[in-house]
Amino acid sequence: MYASPRFHHLPGTRPPDPRLRSREDLARIALAGSSIVVHRNGWLECHLRGFPGSGFGGPLPCRVDRDGDARCWTDGGNLSTDMWNGYVNKNDRALLKVIKYASPTSAGAECVDPDCSWVEHWVHRAGPRKEIYYEPGEVKAAIVSCGGLCPGLNDVIRQLSRKVVENINLAGGSFLGVSRGGAKTSEIVDSIQARRIDMLFVIGGNGSHAGANAIHEECRKRKLKVSVVAVPKTIDNDILFMDKTFGFDTAVEEAQRAINSAYIEARSAYHGIGLVKLMGRSSGFIAMQASLSSGQIDVCLIPEVSFTLDGEHGVMRHLEHLLEKKGFCVVCVAEGAGQDLLQKSNATDASGNVILSDFGVHMQQKIKKHFKDIGVPADVKYIDPTYMVRACRANASDAILCTVLGQNAVHGAFAGFSGITSGISNTHYAYLPITEVITTTKRVNPNSRMWHRCLTSTGQPDFH
């Protein structure tokens, strides 16, 4: 809030205005777009820029006494304390969905009944509250980063503990490290209780949110005054009710490098076939968005849409057609695609997720075998940038999203909320109950306009 001190003399003053008092009023000035300069003698020089309704455009001298109270001089103007103060009203709500579908057959329709009855879903608007539950100077907070790496992790961590981790956002990875699995919920809460932690911030995906909710419930059971707040982290963009999760935009952007490389390799070879496998266990958002944005993909395969590889209408026959027509092609597949065509495994990772069969390698071998069997030469170039797209630094879009989500998580915790996640829904920042976002995984709707845009871009048929 405060600018770096510039020590110089502040000229004459006028009688103090008792209507401007304490840090709250300074917050109003700062959040209105002002610059505040602290001087050696305890005075503040506030340069108002566009303060709503104030009529001031020049310096407004203020003074803060030892009790933290501020008094300002208004040069005869009227600066009302009823003006915008930068706080979010506790009764503010955000609407999750704004489209009323007229028919279940409308593209992307999400209806609760055959008549598509309109149902309003409201959630708490995120942001700073005027009244807070905790005393800032006495709070002890803990931060945990769960699961794999994701672009923007350090941007979020930096918002939660800025003094300790200044500039860590300039690099990818996680300042805290990452891991899967962990202790039992009761043991985690034992540690929280022993360390007298007031706030716990959990950065992670669906599984981590489920874990955060379990911790929240255990704290409630023990009647502990602990705020458990989650921040949605997954490049798969598969958390329910969220417009997007941080790391997704960066992953899509980074995937362009792999797709472009596959395109160049395929176009440069005789009967070249570029094959790119992107992340997406159960949701194909990265593959869909990367394919659509690149404009270089001929076939996009995702977990939500079934397909056949062989036969007259299968993928292999379409690849034959592409080689005959243009001499090369590029295929993009999500890691969770085509699992029904592969041998299933009951093995799980440390987080309890089923270990998927490698569809990318299967496709590579399948394509080679198919064209060999029909006597047509094919040069397959397989690229798997799985860890490249998640280990890089967040792009500008994700960095901003991380900053806001992290700040809102802190605001929510200070307001006394617990068992919530800080997200963006219907373009608005909001607090959502963790119990709601973990009910299922968000997936690509095959009837959505976005998927149909992707199909228009690739020109691929229905592989059935």
KAKA-V261010 format. One record per residue. N is the residue number from 1. RES is the residue in one letter. OMEGA is omega in whole degrees, -180 to 180 (* if undefined). Layout:
n=[N & N]
res=[RES & RES]
omega=[OMEGA & OMEGA]
This chain:
n=[1 & 2 & 3 & 4 & 5 & 6 & 7 & 8 & 9 & 10 & 11 & 12 & 13 & 14 & 15 & 16 & 17 & 18 & 19 & 20 & 21 & 22 & 23 & 24 & 25 & 26 & 27 & 28 & 29 & 30 & 31 & 32 & 33 & 34 & 35 & 36 & 37 & 38 & 39 & 40 & 41 & 42 & 43 & 44 & 45 & 46 & 47 & 48 & 49 & 50 & 51 & 52 & 53 & 54 & 55 & 56 & 57 & 58 & 59 & 60 & 61 & 62 & 63 & 64 & 65 & 66 & 67 & 68 & 69 & 70 & 71 & 72 & 73 & 74 & 75 & 76 & 77 & 78 & 79 & 80 & 81 & 82 & 83 & 84 & 85 & 86 & 87 & 88 & 89 & 90 & 91 & 92 & 93 & 94 & 95 & 96 & 97 & 98 & 99 & 100 & 101 & 102 & 103 & 104 & 105 & 106 & 107 & 108 & 109 & 110 & 111 & 112 & 113 & 114 & 115 & 116 & 117 & 118 & 119 & 120 & 121 & 122 & 123 & 124 & 125 & 126 & 127 & 128 & 129 & 130 & 131 & 132 & 133 & 134 & 135 & 136 & 137 & 138 & 139 & 140 & 141 & 142 & 143 & 144 & 145 & 146 & 147 & 148 & 149 & 150 & 151 & 152 & 153 & 154 & 155 & 156 & 157 & 158 & 159 & 160 & 161 & 162 & 163 & 164 & 165 & 166 & 167 & 168 & 169 & 170 & 171 & 172 & 173 & 174 & 175 & 176 & 177 & 178 & 179 & 180 & 181 & 182 & 183 & 184 & 185 & 186 & 187 & 188 & 189 & 190 & 191 & 192 & 193 & 194 & 195 & 196 & 197 & 198 & 199 & 200 & 201 & 202 & 203 & 204 & 205 & 206 & 207 & 208 & 209 & 210 & 211 & 212 & 213 & 214 & 215 & 216 & 217 & 218 & 219 & 220 & 221 & 222 & 223 & 224 & 225 & 226 & 227 & 228 & 229 & 230 & 231 & 232 & 233 & 234 & 235 & 236 & 237 & 238 & 239 & 240 & 241 & 242 & 243 & 244 & 245 & 246 & 247 & 248 & 249 & 250 & 251 & 252 & 253 & 254 & 255 & 256 & 257 & 258 & 259 & 260 & 261 & 262 & 263 & 264 & 265 & 266 & 267 & 268 & 269 & 270 & 271 & 272 & 273 & 274 & 275 & 276 & 277 & 278 & 279 & 280 & 281 & 282 & 283 & 284 & 285 & 286 & 287 & 288 & 289 & 290 & 291 & 292 & 293 & 294 & 295 & 296 & 297 & 298 & 299 & 300 & 301 & 302 & 303 & 304 & 305 & 306 & 307 & 308 & 309 & 310 & 311 & 312 & 313 & 314 & 315 & 316 & 317 & 318 & 319 & 320 & 321 & 322 & 323 & 324 & 325 & 326 & 327 & 328 & 329 & 330 & 331 & 332 & 333 & 334 & 335 & 336 & 337 & 338 & 339 & 340 & 341 & 342 & 343 & 344 & 345 & 346 & 347 & 348 & 349 & 350 & 351 & 352 & 353 & 354 & 355 & 356 & 357 & 358 & 359 & 360 & 361 & 362 & 363 & 364 & 365 & 366 & 367 & 368 & 369 & 370 & 371 & 372 & 373 & 374 & 375 & 376 & 377 & 378 & 379 & 380 & 381 & 382 & 383 & 384 & 385 & 386 & 387 & 388 & 389 & 390 & 391 & 392 & 393 & 394 & 395 & 396 & 397 & 398 & 399 & 400 & 401 & 402 & 403 & 404 & 405 & 406 & 407 & 408 & 409 & 410 & 411 & 412 & 413 & 414 & 415 & 416 & 417 & 418 & 419 & 420 & 421 & 422 & 423 & 424 & 425 & 426 & 427 & 428 & 429 & 430 & 431 & 432 & 433 & 434 & 435 & 436 & 437 & 438 & 439 & 440 & 441 & 442 & 443 & 444 & 445 & 446 & 447 & 448 & 449 & 450 & 451 & 452 & 453 & 454 & 455 & 456 & 457 & 458 & 459 & 460 & 461 & 462 & 463 & 464]
res=[M & Y & A & S & P & R & F & H & H & L & P & G & T & R & P & P & D & P & R & L & R & S & R & E & D & L & A & R & I & A & L & A & G & S & S & I & V & V & H & R & N & G & W & L & E & C & H & L & R & G & F & P & G & S & G & F & G & G & P & L & P & C & R & V & D & R & D & G & D & A & R & C & W & T & D & G & G & N & L & S & T & D & M & W & N & G & Y & V & N & K & N & D & R & A & L & L & K & V & I & K & Y & A & S & P & T & S & A & G & A & E & C & V & D & P & D & C & S & W & V & E & H & W & V & H & R & A & G & P & R & K & E & I & Y & Y & E & P & G & E & V & K & A & A & I & V & S & C & G & G & L & C & P & G & L & N & D & V & I & R & Q & L & S & R & K & V & V & E & N & I & N & L & A & G & G & S & F & L & G & V & S & R & G & G & A & K & T & S & E & I & V & D & S & I & Q & A & R & R & I & D & M & L & F & V & I & G & G & N & G & S & H & A & G & A & N & A & I & H & E & E & C & R & K & R & K & L & K & V & S & V & V & A & V & P & K & T & I & D & N & D & I & L & F & M & D & K & T & F & G & F & D & T & A & V & E & E & A & Q & R & A & I & N & S & A & Y & I & E & A & R & S & A & Y & H & G & I & G & L & V & K & L & M & G & R & S & S & G & F & I & A & M & Q & A & S & L & S & S & G & Q & I & D & V & C & L & I & P & E & V & S & F & T & L & D & G & E & H & G & V & M & R & H & L & E & H & L & L & E & K & K & G & F & C & V & V & C & V & A & E & G & A & G & Q & D & L & L & Q & K & S & N & A & T & D & A & S & G & N & V & I & L & S & D & F & G & V & H & M & Q & Q & K & I & K & K & H & F & K & D & I & G & V & P & A & D & V & K & Y & I & D & P & T & Y & M & V & R & A & C & R & A & N & A & S & D & A & I & L & C & T & V & L & G & Q & N & A & V & H & G & A & F & A & G & F & S & G & I & T & S & G & I & S & N & T & H & Y & A & Y & L & P & I & T & E & V & I & T & T & T & K & R & V & N & P & N & S & R & M & W & H & R & C & L & T & S & T & G & Q & P & D & F & H]
omega=[-176 & 177 & 177 & -177 & 171 & -171 & 173 & -175 & 176 & -176 & -171 & -176 & 176 & -179 & -177 & 177 & -176 & -178 & 179 & -177 & 168 & -177 & -180 & -179 & 176 & 178 & 179 & -179 & -177 & -177 & 177 & 178 & -179 & 170 & -179 & -180 & -180 & -179 & -174 & -175 & 177 & 179 & 174 & 174 & -176 & 178 & -178 & 176 & 177 & 177 & -172 & 173 & -174 & -176 & -179 & 177 & -178 & -177 & 175 & -178 & 178 & 178 & 178 & 180 & -175 & 178 & 179 & 180 & -179 & 174 & -175 & 179 & -172 & 179 & 175 & -179 & 178 & 179 & -173 & 178 & 178 & -179 & 179 & -176 & 176 & -180 & 174 & 179 & -176 & 180 & 177 & 179 & 176 & 180 & -175 & -178 & -175 & 180 & 173 & -179 & -179 & -177 & 177 & -179 & 179 & -177 & 178 & -176 & 175 & -173 & 179 & 179 & -178 & -180 & -178 & 179 & -179 & 178 & -179 & 176 & -178 & 175 & -179 & 174 & -178 & 176 & -177 & 177 & 178 & 179 & -180 & -176 & -175 & 172 & -173 & -177 & -176 & -175 & 171 & -175 & 177 & -180 & 177 & 177 & -173 & 176 & -177 & 179 & 180 & 177 & 178 & 180 & -179 & 177 & 178 & -179 & -180 & 179 & -176 & -178 & -167 & -175 & -175 & -170 & 180 & 176 & 177 & 179 & -180 & 179 & 176 & 180 & -179 & 178 & -178 & -173 & 180 & 177 & 177 & -178 & 179 & -176 & 176 & -178 & -179 & 179 & 178 & -180 & 174 & 180 & 177 & -178 & -178 & -178 & 179 & 179 & -179 & -177 & 175 & 178 & -177 & 180 & -178 & -178 & -176 & -180 & 179 & 177 & 177 & 177 & 178 & 179 & 178 & 177 & 178 & -179 & 179 & 177 & 177 & 180 & -180 & -179 & 177 & 178 & -178 & 176 & 178 & -176 & -179 & 173 & -174 & -178 & 172 & 178 & 180 & 179 & -172 & 178 & -174 & 176 & -179 & 171 & 176 & 177 & -177 & -177 & -177 & -179 & 180 & 180 & 179 & 180 & -179 & 179 & 179 & 179 & -179 & -179 & -180 & 177 & 179 & 179 & -179 & 179 & -178 & -178 & -177 & -177 & 174 & -175 & -180 & 177 & 177 & -179 & -179 & 175 & 179 & -179 & -178 & -176 & -178 & 180 & -175 & -176 & -179 & -180 & -179 & -177 & 179 & 179 & -178 & -176 & -178 & -177 & -177 & -176 & 178 & 180 & 177 & -178 & -178 & -177 & -174 & -176 & -179 & -179 & 175 & 180 & -177 & 178 & -176 & -178 & -178 & -178 & -177 & 179 & 179 & 177 & 175 & -179 & -179 & 179 & 178 & -173 & -174 & 175 & 177 & 177 & 180 & -178 & 177 & 180 & 172 & -175 & -178 & -180 & 172 & -179 & 178 & 179 & -175 & 178 & -177 & 177 & 178 & -179 & 179 & 177 & -177 & 179 & -180 & 179 & 177 & 179 & -176 & 171 & -175 & -178 & 179 & 178 & 178 & 179 & 179 & -180 & -180 & -179 & 180 & -178 & -178 & -177 & 174 & -179 & -179 & 176 & 179 & 180 & 178 & -179 & -175 & 177 & -175 & 180 & 179 & -178 & -173 & -174 & 177 & -174 & -178 & -177 & -176 & 178 & 180 & 175 & -174 & -179 & 179 & 179 & 178 & 179 & 179 & 180 & -178 & 180 & 179 & 179 & 180 & 177 & 178 & 178 & -180 & 179 & 180 & 178 & 178 & 178 & 175 & -178 & -179 & 173 & -179 & -176 & 176 & -177 & -180 & 178 & -179 & 177 & -172 & 172 & 180 & 177 & -180 & -179 & -179 & -175 & -179 & -179 & 178 & 180 & 176 & -177 & 176 & 177 & -178 & 179 & -175 & 178 & -177 & 179 & 179 & 173 & 179 & 179 & 178 & 180 & -178 & -177 & -178 & 178 & 174 & -174 & 178 & *]
